[in-house]
Amino acid sequence: MTTPTSPAPAQGGSWTQTGPLTFNHVLTTDSVYEKISEVPALTIPYAGVWEIAYNAHTNFALIASGGLLLIHTALYNNAGIMPGSEAVTGIQSAAGFGFQATAGQTFLYAFAAPDKVMLYGYRNGATATAGAAISSGDDGRTGIMAHWVSPGF
């Protein structure tokens, strides 16, 4: 466990989260994570174990012939992917209609202060003419939240 640079609260937990956001981020990379720049980095104020949760509102637009299109999301801590944060949503049409969805993840993670948590995503499947985006608005929100649980495992 690392020593916090800011003291933990005396009475228990603390929350931090991104606010209600409104944006549409078109995913331009195929099978390579890109930062969802419209979601601000969430700064962990002090070291310890935090419950992290995120959700990503995904949008799909398949070409007329259909196909499979997936949107992958994950959280990064500073410059590296956070294992266990990966999620996927997807759609398949044409011969085998179907739908796959994972709106996000909730898990525990030990942080140092002031770590930065960021949302990343990529698309794969279908052709480049299909549309894939992560958005946030009145019809579905994208965001990250963290709740301090304890000073360490």
N, C-alpha and C positions, 0 to 999 in steps of 0.2 A: 504494500500500500504506500502511496506517496503522501507526503505531508502537504496539507492544503495551504495555498497562499492566502486564502481568505478564511476566516473562522466559520465553522458550521453553525447553524442556528442552535441556540441553547435549548429551545423547546421542541425541537423535532424538525420535520420536513420543510421543504421549500419547493415551489413550482416555478418553472419557466417555460414559455411557449411562444411560438410565432403567432402573430395576431391574425384576424381574418384577412385573407389575401384575395385579390382579384387579378388573374392573369391567364394567359394561354401560352404555354411554352411548346412549340413544335419540336419534336425530337428529330434531329438531323443525322445522328450517327447510328450505324447498324452494328449491333453487338459490341459497342465500346461505350462505357459509361461517360455521360456528359453531366456537368453540374446544372441543376435546375436553378438558375441564377435569380429567379424571382422570389425564391424562398430564402429569406435571410439566414445566415449561419446562426445557430443557437449556441450561445456561449455558456459553458458549464461554470458557475461561479466559484465552486469549491470542490475539492477532491472527495471521492467516496463512491458508493454504489448508488446509481440512479436508475429508476424505471424509465425507459425511453419508449415512446410510442409515436408512430407517424401514420398518416394516411395519404394516399395519392389518388386524386380523381383523374382517371385515364379516359381518353377519347380515341375512338377508332373510326377510320373511313376506308373501307376496302374498295378496290377497283371492281368493275362489273363482273369479272370472272371469279371473284372471291379469293379464297386462299386462307392461310393462317397468318395472323398478325399478333405478336406478343409485345407487351411493354414490361420491361424489367425495371425495378426500382431497388435502391439500397441506400443506407445511410453511411456516410463517411465520417470518421473521427480524425480531424486534421487532414492528413493526406491519404489515409488508408481506409479501406472498406471495413465496416463493422460486421464480423461474422454473425450470422443469425438475423441480420436485418433485411436480407433479400426477399423480395416479393415479386410476383408476376401476375399480370392480367392479360387476357387474350380473347380472341374471337376467331372462329373458323367457319367459313361458309362455303358453299357449293355442294359437293357430294356429301360431306359429313358435317352438317350444321352442328355447332356446339359453342360453348362459352366456358372460359376459364377465368376465375377472378380471385385475387388476393389483394385486398384494399390496403394492406400495410402490415406492420408487425408491432408487437409489444414485448419487451424483454428487459432484463437487468444487465447493466454494464458498469464496470469500475472505471472512473475517469480521474484524471489529474486536473488541476485548474491552471489556466483557463482553456480547456479543450474546446474545440469548435465542432459542432455536429451539423452536417450539410446533407441535403437530398440530392441524389444523382439518379439518372435513368438512361435507358436506351431502348431501341426498338429492334425487333428482328422478325423474319418471316415476310411473306408477301413481297411485293416489288417496291421499289423506291417511290412509285406513284401513289401508293396507299398512304393515307394520313395517320399519324400517331402523335398524340400530344398529351401533356400533363397540364391540367388547368385547375383553377380555383375560382369559385364565385358562388352566387346564391343557390345554384343547383347542385353543388358539391364542393367540398373544401379539401384543400391540400395543406398540411401543416405538420409540425414536429412539436412534441412536448416532452418535458423531462420533470420527474418528481424525485427529489432526494429521498433515499431510503435509509442509508446508514453510512457511517464513516468507512466501512470496508468489509470485505468478506471475512 
